[in-house]
Amino acid sequence: MKDFTLSFILQNIFADTAVNPIKILVLFISMTILSVFLDEIGFFRFLANVTLKKAGASQKKLFILLYVTVSVLTVFTSNDIIVLTFTPFICYFAANAKIKPLPYLVTVFIAANTWSMALIIGNPTNIYLATSGGVEFLSYVKIMILPTASAGLMSLLGLTLIFRKDLSKPMERVQSKAGHITDPVLLVIGLIHLTVATVMLAVSSYVGIEMWIVALGAVVSLFICNLVVAAGRRRAPRELGRCLKRAPWTLVPFLLGMFVLILFLQCLGVPAFISKILGTKQICFRYGISSLIACNIMNNIPMSVLFSSIVDGLSIAEKTPALFATIIGSNLGAFLTPSGALAGLMWQKILKGQGIKFGYWDFVKYGGGMGVVSLLAAVTVLSFVV
């Protein structure tokens, strides 16, 4: 076994490689801040209110509109932010419309954690696994768009089947405001920065700029623009303070801790041992299923760090299907139990604050079967794509 010393750990943490955890954290936190900024302006709340208002008295229409809205927003922003924003609005709306909130709460959670697979920036596990495998932004999209769509279709069908009785009932029209954008100027600035950042991430490999630099540059530019606007209005840039406060800083010690743990396991030869157990036959299915199970044993972020090391030992031909199958498992693993992803733990906490009970067995009941079916659909399509 290699000497597991402090210098060895620091050398790996700050190494100029694809699995540099500092670069990965900068990329994810920066993209999250762009989403949080839009949320602080009221953008997501505005869209949530518009969606609920457009449904009229039809629960089926509300269900479809909500699923589509959450799916589209999740692709370009952050699944965690969407879940955290939409959940309180659904609880409020359901209480006033005198309908059960559960179908819509589950729909938001399932849609957000399904369509977060579509782009690298949708989930920190995507970022870590794809970056560790040296996968470029557009290459990622080309491979993952069809598996994501297949999982999305299965989740939509599954949700419709499970909640068909509830959705067939009428609901009372709720007369509410369409939402409120607190600052249209800052909203435009935020949307421009998110759009430009996404486009630049797509072409970053062609212009020779690393993705973490693009994301960090977008945040720095956003902050400068906000400071200029605040100075012109002679007020403090309150939005910046709230963005920094809501940024996922707790992910820093968590990811770094997991990275160090995996370094230790690498020194012991554990990843190579697990790789031998998984084998090289039916890679998409084996890595997809095993990663989904592992998420609910150790959470999806530690699982991603561990599996990135396991995948790294495979041949070039085996690495691509194993890597993307693991990405699928890291997203859909959130369906099964609260411990499958940090999003599940946060969502459960919000529901408890709203007086809604949704425990461990509720996750298994509503998400277990749907997670397995969606995973099988996604990895089946993936096996043809790669």
SVG drawing of the C-alpha trace seen along z (x, -y; Angstrom):
<svg xmlns="http://www.w3.org/2000/svg" viewBox="-64 -56 69 67">
<polyline fill="none" stroke="black" stroke-width="0.4" points="0.0,0.0 1.2,-3.5 2.1,-5.8 -1.1,-7.6 0.4,-10.8 -0.8,-14.5 1.5,-15.4 0.0,-12.6 -3.6,-13.8 -2.8,-17.4 -1.0,-16.4 -4.1,-14.7 -6.5,-17.4 -4.7,-20.1 -3.4,-18.1 -4.1,-19.5 -6.3,-16.5 -9.9,-15.9 -10.8,-14.6 -9.5,-17.8 -12.2,-18.2 -11.6,-21.9 -12.4,-22.5 -15.5,-20.4 -16.7,-22.3 -16.1,-25.6 -18.1,-24.5 -21.1,-23.2 -21.3,-26.0 -20.9,-28.7 -23.8,-27.2 -25.9,-26.9 -25.3,-30.5 -26.6,-31.5 -29.8,-29.6 -30.1,-30.9 -29.8,-34.5 -32.8,-33.9 -34.7,-32.4 -33.9,-35.5 -35.4,-37.7 -38.5,-35.6 -38.2,-34.0 -39.0,-30.4 -41.8,-31.5 -43.3,-33.5 -43.2,-30.5 -44.7,-28.2 -47.6,-30.6 -48.2,-31.0 -48.2,-27.2 -50.7,-26.7 -52.9,-29.5 -52.9,-28.1 -54.3,-24.8 -57.7,-26.2 -60.0,-23.5 -58.3,-20.5 -56.0,-18.4 -54.8,-16.5 -53.8,-19.8 -52.0,-20.9 -50.1,-17.6 -48.9,-17.9 -48.0,-21.6 -46.1,-21.0 -44.2,-18.1 -43.1,-19.9 -42.2,-23.1 -40.1,-21.4 -38.4,-19.2 -37.4,-22.1 -36.2,-24.3 -34.2,-21.4 -32.3,-20.8 -30.9,-24.3 -30.7,-25.1 -30.5,-22.9 -32.8,-20.1 -32.3,-21.0 -33.3,-24.7 -36.4,-23.7 -37.6,-21.2 -37.0,-23.7 -38.9,-26.5 -41.8,-24.6 -42.7,-22.5 -44.0,-25.3 -46.1,-26.7 -47.7,-23.3 -48.6,-22.9 -50.2,-26.4 -52.0,-25.8 -53.3,-22.4 -54.7,-23.7 -56.6,-26.5 -57.8,-24.3 -58.8,-21.6 -56.9,-18.8 -54.3,-16.3 -50.8,-17.8 -49.0,-14.4 -49.4,-13.7 -47.8,-17.1 -45.1,-17.0 -44.0,-13.5 -44.2,-14.7 -41.9,-17.7 -39.3,-15.5 -39.4,-12.7 -39.3,-15.1 -36.4,-17.2 -34.3,-14.1 -35.0,-12.5 -34.3,-15.4 -31.2,-16.5 -29.4,-13.8 -29.7,-15.8 -26.8,-18.2 -23.6,-17.9 -24.6,-20.9 -27.9,-19.3 -26.4,-17.5 -23.1,-17.5 -22.8,-13.8 -23.0,-14.4 -20.2,-17.0 -17.9,-14.7 -18.4,-11.6 -18.3,-13.3 -15.3,-15.4 -13.4,-12.5 -14.0,-10.6 -12.9,-13.6 -16.3,-13.9 -16.9,-17.2 -20.2,-19.1 -21.6,-18.4 -20.4,-14.8 -22.3,-14.3 -25.5,-15.7 -25.2,-13.5 -25.1,-10.4 -27.4,-11.3 -30.3,-13.0 -32.1,-9.8 -31.6,-7.8 -32.9,-10.9 -35.9,-11.1 -36.7,-7.5 -36.5,-7.7 -38.6,-10.9 -41.3,-9.1 -41.3,-6.2 -41.6,-8.4 -44.4,-10.4 -46.3,-7.3 -45.7,-5.9 -46.8,-9.0 -50.0,-9.1 -50.8,-5.5 -50.2,-5.8 -52.2,-9.1 -54.8,-8.5 -57.7,-8.5 -56.7,-11.7 -56.0,-13.5 -59.5,-12.6 -61.2,-14.7 -62.0,-18.3 -60.5,-21.1 -61.6,-24.6 -60.2,-27.5 -57.7,-29.4 -57.6,-33.1 -54.1,-34.1 -51.6,-36.6 -49.5,-35.4 -46.3,-35.9 -44.0,-38.8 -40.6,-39.6 -38.9,-41.7 -36.4,-43.3 -36.9,-43.0 -33.5,-44.6 -31.6,-42.0 -33.8,-39.3 -32.6,-40.1 -29.0,-40.2 -29.4,-36.9 -31.0,-35.2 -28.3,-36.5 -25.6,-35.2 -27.2,-31.8 -27.7,-31.6 -24.2,-32.7 -22.7,-30.4 -24.6,-27.4 -23.6,-28.2 -20.0,-28.8 -19.9,-25.4 -21.1,-23.8 -18.2,-25.2 -15.6,-25.4 -13.7,-22.3 -13.5,-23.9 -12.1,-27.2 -9.7,-25.6 -11.3,-27.0 -12.1,-24.6 -15.7,-24.5 -14.9,-25.6 -13.4,-28.8 -16.5,-29.5 -18.8,-29.0 -16.6,-31.1 -16.3,-33.8 -20.1,-34.0 -20.6,-34.4 -17.9,-37.1 -19.5,-39.0 -22.9,-38.6 -21.7,-40.0 -19.9,-42.9 -23.1,-43.8 -25.2,-43.6 -22.7,-45.8 -22.9,-48.4 -26.7,-48.3 -26.8,-48.6 -24.3,-51.5 -26.5,-53.3 -29.5,-52.9 -27.5,-53.9 -28.4,-50.8 -26.7,-47.6 -26.5,-44.6 -28.8,-42.5 -29.2,-39.8 -25.5,-39.0 -25.5,-38.4 -28.5,-36.1 -26.9,-34.2 -23.7,-33.6 -25.6,-32.5 -27.7,-30.0 -24.8,-28.5 -24.2,-24.8 -21.0,-25.4 -21.7,-22.3 -20.9,-20.3 -17.2,-21.4 -16.1,-19.4 -18.5,-16.6 -17.0,-16.1 -13.4,-16.7 -13.9,-14.2 -15.3,-11.6 -12.4,-12.3 -9.8,-11.6 -11.7,-8.4 -11.6,-7.1 -7.9,-7.9 -7.4,-5.7 -9.6,-2.9 -7.5,-3.2 -4.4,-2.6 -6.0,0.5 -7.0,1.7 -10.8,1.6 -12.0,0.0 -10.0,2.6 -11.6,5.4 -15.1,4.0 -14.4,3.6 -13.6,7.3 -16.8,8.3 -18.9,6.2 -17.1,7.7 -17.3,6.5 -20.4,8.1 -23.7,6.2 -21.9,3.1 -24.7,0.7 -27.1,2.8 -24.5,3.9 -23.2,0.4 -26.6,-1.3 -28.2,1.1 -25.2,1.3 -24.8,-2.5 -28.5,-2.9 -28.3,-0.5 -25.1,-2.0 -26.7,-5.5 -29.2,-4.3 -26.4,-2.7 -24.0,-5.6 -25.7,-8.6 -25.2,-9.5 -22.2,-11.8 -19.9,-9.3 -21.1,-6.7 -20.1,-8.8 -16.6,-9.4 -16.2,-5.7 -17.5,-4.6 -15.4,-7.2 -12.4,-5.4 -13.8,-2.0 -14.6,-3.1 -11.1,-4.6 -9.7,-1.1 -11.7,0.1 -10.6,0.2 -11.5,-2.7 -14.3,-0.7 -15.7,0.3 -15.3,-3.0 -18.0,-5.0 -21.0,-2.7 -20.0,-2.2 -19.5,-5.9 -22.9,-7.0 -24.8,-4.1 -23.4,-5.3 -24.5,-8.8 -28.0,-7.4 -27.9,-5.5 -26.7,-8.6 -29.7,-10.6 -32.5,-8.0 -31.1,-6.6 -32.9,-9.6 -36.2,-7.9 -35.8,-4.9 -35.1,-6.2 -34.4,-9.6 -30.7,-8.7 -30.3,-8.2 -29.5,-11.9 -29.1,-15.1 -32.2,-16.4 -34.3,-13.8 -33.2,-14.7 -33.8,-18.4 -37.2,-17.7 -38.3,-15.6 -37.4,-18.4 -39.5,-20.9 -42.5,-18.6 -42.2,-18.1 -42.2,-21.9 -45.4,-22.0 -47.0,-19.4 -46.9,-16.6 -45.7,-13.2 -43.5,-11.4 -41.3,-8.9 -38.9,-6.2 -41.6,-3.7 -43.4,-6.4 -40.2,-6.9 -40.1,-3.1 -43.9,-3.0 -44.0,-5.9 -40.5,-5.9 -39.1,-2.4 -40.8,-0.8 -40.6,-3.9 -36.9,-4.3 -36.2,-0.7 -38.4,-1.0 -36.9,-4.3 -33.4,-3.0 -34.0,0.1 -35.4,-2.1 -32.5,-4.5 -29.7,-1.9 -31.4,0.1 -31.4,-3.0 -27.8,-3.8 -26.6,-0.3 -27.7,-1.1 -26.4,-4.7 -22.9,-3.8"/>
</svg>
